[in-house]
Amino acid sequence: MINKLLRLGLVLTPLFGYLEWGGDQKQFVFEVLGTLASKSITDPLSVLHPLTVLPFLGWMLLWMAFFQKNPNKWLLYGGMTMMSLLMGMLLLVGILAGSFKIIISCLPFFGSVIVFLKFRNSTS
C-alpha cells in the first residue's frame, strides 16, 4: 500500500511545478499539460520539442507504473528521469532568476523521488 502511495506522489507532485516568464505570464505544469493536449489535436508539430515530449512521456510512464501491481523498475526509473529533466530545468531557472516560487514548486517532486528511492532501497 505504501509503495502505491509513493508512486502516486511521483505522478502528482510534478503537476504543481510553477513556471514564470515574460511580464505577467505564469502557469503550473498541469495547466501547460492541458494547453499541450489541446494544441496537439490542432497542430501536433507545434508541441514536438524535447522539453515537452520527454517529460510528458515520463509522466505517462509513471502513470503506467502506478496502475501496475508490480511495475518494472525501468518503467519507474525511466519515468522519474524524464520528469526530472523538466523539474531540474525549472529548479535551475528558479535558482538563476532568484524566484522562490519556482524553487519551492520543484521541491515536492524531488522530495517524492528521494523518499521513493529510500523506501525502495530499504525494502529490497
Secondary structure, 3 states (H helix, E strand, C coil): CHHHHHHHHHHHHHHHCEEEECCCEEEEHHHHHHHHHHHHHHCHHHHCCHHHHHHHHHHHHHHHHHHCCCCCHHHHHHHHHHHHHHHHHHHHHHHHHCCHHHHHHHHHHHHHHHHHHHHHHHHC
